[in-house]
Amino acid sequence: MRIYYLDSSAWVKRYFEERGSDWVDSLFESDCLLSCSPLGLIEVRATAARKCAAGAIDAVELAEIRDWLRADWGTFLWVGVSHEVVERSLWVPDAFALRGSDSVHLASV
């Protein structure tokens, strides 16, 4: 079985039509295992809230996305932010010049 790790920039394509949305949707419909750090769940939820605040979606759509996101999260393999992930996250910015949240995602993979 294949395992795919979705960071928030990929996962958000599930809820908002963007380039790559079809591919992400196909992962959810396939026989693979999807995984993510809880950070991704928080980031996708925050993206939806920002879009609502900016008027890109309304409160009803936000509520639907929240429910959909929670349902999807229930099918994921959760990658916890363990001591090991934190330690790996500390060297990732030096090696790849990434932001903090991206470093956590890369270390979680």
N, C-alpha and C positions, 0 to 999 in steps of 0.2 A: 504494500500500500504506500502510495506517495504521501508525503507530508509537505504542506506549503505553509510557510510563515508569512502572514500578512501584516505589514506595518500599517499604520493608520492612513498613510497616503494611498495605499492600495485598497484597503478595506473600505474607505469612504466612497469609493466608486460603486459600491453595492447600493448605496442609498441616494446618490446624486449622479446623474448622467454626465460622464466625463469620458475622455479618451481612455480606453482600457476597461470600461464598465462591462462590456460584453464578455471579455475574458474573465474578469472577476466573477461575474454571474455564473459562468460555466464551471468555475471551481466549486461553487456552492451546489451545483447540480450534479457534480461528478462523484465518483467513489473515492475521493481522496480525504485526507484528514487535514483540517485547517487549524492553525495554531497562532497564538499571539500573546504578548505580554498584556497584563491588565492595563498598562499604560495606553495601549492601542484603543481599548474600550473607552477609556476616559477621553482620549483625543478625538475619537470619532463622535462621541456624544457632545463634546465641546464644539466641534465643527458644526453640528446640527443646530446647536443653540445660537451660535454666531450667525448662521444663515437666517435663522428666525428673527433675531434682533435686527438684522440688516434688511428684512423684508423679502428675502429671496424665497422663503417658505412661510406658511402661516402656522398658527398654534396647533391646528388639527394635524397638519402634516408633521410637525415636530413630535406630537404625541404618537403618531403612527410609526415614525422612524425610531423613537425610543423603544417601543414595543418590539419592532422588527429587529433592532440591534440586540436587545436582551435575548430574544429567541435565538438569533444567530450565535451569540456568545455562549449559550448553553450547549452548542454543538462543538465548540472549539476545544482543543487541547490547550489548557492554560499554561503558560510558561511564567512561573513565579519569579519575582524579583528577589532572588536568593542572594546570599553573601557572594557566591561565585559570580553571579550575573553582575552584581555591583562592582566587584573587583575587575572583571573584564571590561565593564563600561568605563572604568577610569583610564585605561590605556587606549581605548578606541579613538578618542578625540586627537590624541597625539599622532596616532598612526594614519588616520584618515581625515582629519580636520572636520569632524562632524559636530553637529549641535548635540546637546545633552540627551534629548529624547531620542534622537536617531542613534546615539551611542548605546542607549539601553536596548533599543530594538535589535541592533546588530549583535550585541552581546547575548541577547536572548536566543538568537538563532543558534 
